[in-house]
Amino acid sequence: MKGNQEKGFSLIELLIVVVVIGIVAALAVPALQKAMRAAENGNTFATMRTISSTQVGYYSQNNRFGRLAELNNMLSQSLGQGSGNTITRGKFLIDMTPAAPTDAELHDGFTITATRNVPTEGVIYKYELTQTGEVKQILP
């Protein structure tokens, strides 16, 4: 039997494992962030479609389109957290132009935008919905 036969990993083997884990993490984290952004964008797009269909029903009952607060109340606050004329849903802010439309303005149409502006990510996403029912991606 040889004298110095210790069992275990050498320092080099442990360093290689740490480097491999670091490389895998460096590749996985951006992909995870991208997937999370895509999921949130898809969710917001679906919310805009929900707003569109709710507006159709609101118009048929009231002979005008609804304000965001009215629509959010109709949908039991499912559009997001209301704050004045703006709704916050995740990292998106949903607002209407003009911010406080009159009934006469809402008889003719509406424009609702959803904006995702996270300064640390550097990319602004913006969707727009009008009375035509079409949701357009404005940015990027």
C-alpha positions as CSV (number, residue, x, y, z in Angstrom):
1,M,0.0,0.0,0.0
2,K,1.2,3.4,-0.8
3,G,1.5,5.9,2.0
4,N,-0.4,9.1,1.0
5,Q,-3.6,7.9,-0.7
6,E,-6.2,10.4,0.3
7,K,-9.7,10.2,-1.2
8,G,-11.5,13.3,-2.4
9,F,-11.3,16.0,-5.0
10,S,-8.3,18.0,-5.8
11,L,-8.3,21.8,-5.9
12,I,-8.0,21.8,-9.7
13,E,-11.1,19.6,-10.0
14,L,-13.1,21.8,-7.7
15,L,-12.1,24.9,-9.6
16,I,-13.1,23.4,-12.9
17,V,-16.5,22.6,-11.5
18,V,-17.0,26.1,-10.3
19,V,-15.9,27.6,-13.7
20,V,-18.4,25.3,-15.5
21,I,-21.2,26.3,-13.2
22,G,-20.3,29.9,-13.7
23,I,-20.5,29.5,-17.5
24,V,-23.8,27.7,-17.4
25,A,-25.2,30.5,-15.1
26,A,-23.9,33.2,-17.4
27,L,-25.8,31.6,-20.3
28,A,-29.0,30.7,-18.5
29,V,-29.7,34.0,-16.7
30,P,-30.1,36.2,-19.8
31,A,-32.3,33.5,-21.4
32,L,-34.5,33.3,-18.3
33,Q,-34.8,37.1,-18.3
34,K,-35.8,37.1,-22.0
35,A,-38.4,34.4,-21.4
36,M,-39.9,36.4,-18.5
37,R,-40.1,39.5,-20.6
38,A,-41.7,37.6,-23.4
39,A,-44.3,36.1,-21.0
40,E,-45.1,39.5,-19.5
41,N,-45.4,41.1,-23.0
42,G,-47.8,38.3,-24.1
43,N,-49.8,38.7,-20.9
44,T,-50.1,42.5,-21.6
45,F,-51.1,41.8,-25.2
46,A,-53.9,39.5,-24.0
47,T,-55.0,42.2,-21.5
48,M,-55.3,44.7,-24.3
49,R,-57.5,42.2,-26.2
50,T,-59.6,41.9,-23.1
51,I,-60.0,45.7,-22.9
52,S,-61.0,45.7,-26.6
53,S,-63.8,43.2,-26.2
54,T,-64.9,44.9,-22.9
55,Q,-65.1,48.2,-24.7
56,V,-67.4,46.7,-27.4
57,G,-69.9,45.6,-24.7
58,Y,-69.6,48.9,-22.8
59,Y,-70.3,50.9,-25.9
60,S,-73.4,48.8,-26.7
61,Q,-74.8,49.5,-23.2
62,N,-73.7,53.2,-22.7
63,N,-73.5,54.6,-26.3
64,R,-69.8,55.5,-25.5
65,F,-66.6,53.7,-24.8
66,G,-65.5,53.3,-21.1
67,R,-62.7,54.9,-19.2
68,L,-60.0,52.6,-17.8
69,A,-61.4,52.8,-14.2
70,E,-64.9,51.9,-15.4
71,L,-63.6,48.9,-17.4
72,N,-61.4,47.8,-14.5
73,N,-64.5,47.9,-12.2
74,M,-66.5,45.9,-14.7
75,L,-63.8,43.3,-14.7
76,S,-63.5,43.2,-10.9
77,Q,-60.1,44.9,-10.9
78,S,-58.6,42.1,-13.1
79,L,-56.8,44.6,-15.4
80,G,-54.5,45.6,-12.6
81,Q,-54.0,48.1,-9.8
82,G,-55.8,51.3,-10.6
83,S,-54.3,54.7,-9.6
84,G,-56.2,57.6,-11.0
85,N,-56.3,57.3,-14.8
86,T,-53.6,54.7,-14.9
87,I,-53.6,51.0,-14.3
88,T,-50.4,49.2,-13.3
89,R,-50.1,45.6,-14.4
90,G,-46.8,44.0,-13.6
91,K,-44.1,46.3,-15.2
92,F,-46.6,47.8,-17.6
93,L,-48.5,51.1,-17.2
94,I,-51.8,51.2,-19.0
95,D,-53.2,54.6,-19.7
96,M,-55.7,56.4,-21.9
97,T,-55.3,59.4,-24.2
98,P,-56.5,61.9,-23.3
99,A,-56.0,61.0,-19.6
100,A,-59.5,62.1,-18.5
101,P,-61.7,61.9,-21.6
102,T,-65.1,63.4,-21.7
103,D,-68.2,61.4,-22.6
104,A,-68.3,63.1,-26.0
105,E,-64.7,62.1,-26.7
106,L,-65.5,58.6,-25.7
107,H,-68.5,58.5,-28.0
108,D,-66.1,58.8,-31.0
109,G,-63.2,56.6,-30.0
110,F,-60.4,56.0,-27.6
111,T,-56.6,55.3,-27.5
112,I,-55.2,53.1,-24.8
113,T,-51.5,52.4,-24.4
114,A,-49.5,49.9,-22.4
115,T,-45.9,51.0,-21.8
116,R,-43.2,48.9,-20.2
117,N,-40.2,51.1,-19.3
118,V,-37.6,49.5,-17.0
119,P,-34.6,51.8,-17.2
120,T,-32.1,49.1,-16.1
121,E,-33.1,46.9,-19.1
122,G,-32.8,49.7,-21.6
123,V,-35.7,48.5,-23.8
124,I,-39.1,50.2,-23.9
125,Y,-42.1,48.1,-25.0
126,K,-45.3,49.9,-26.0
127,Y,-48.6,48.6,-27.2
128,E,-51.5,50.7,-28.5
129,L,-55.2,49.9,-28.8
130,T,-57.8,52.0,-30.5
131,Q,-61.5,51.7,-31.1
132,T,-60.8,49.6,-34.2
133,G,-59.9,46.8,-31.8
134,E,-56.5,46.3,-33.3
135,V,-53.5,46.0,-30.8
136,K,-50.3,47.4,-32.4
137,Q,-46.8,47.1,-31.0
138,I,-45.4,50.6,-31.2
139,L,-42.0,50.0,-29.5
140,P,-39.4,48.5,-30.0
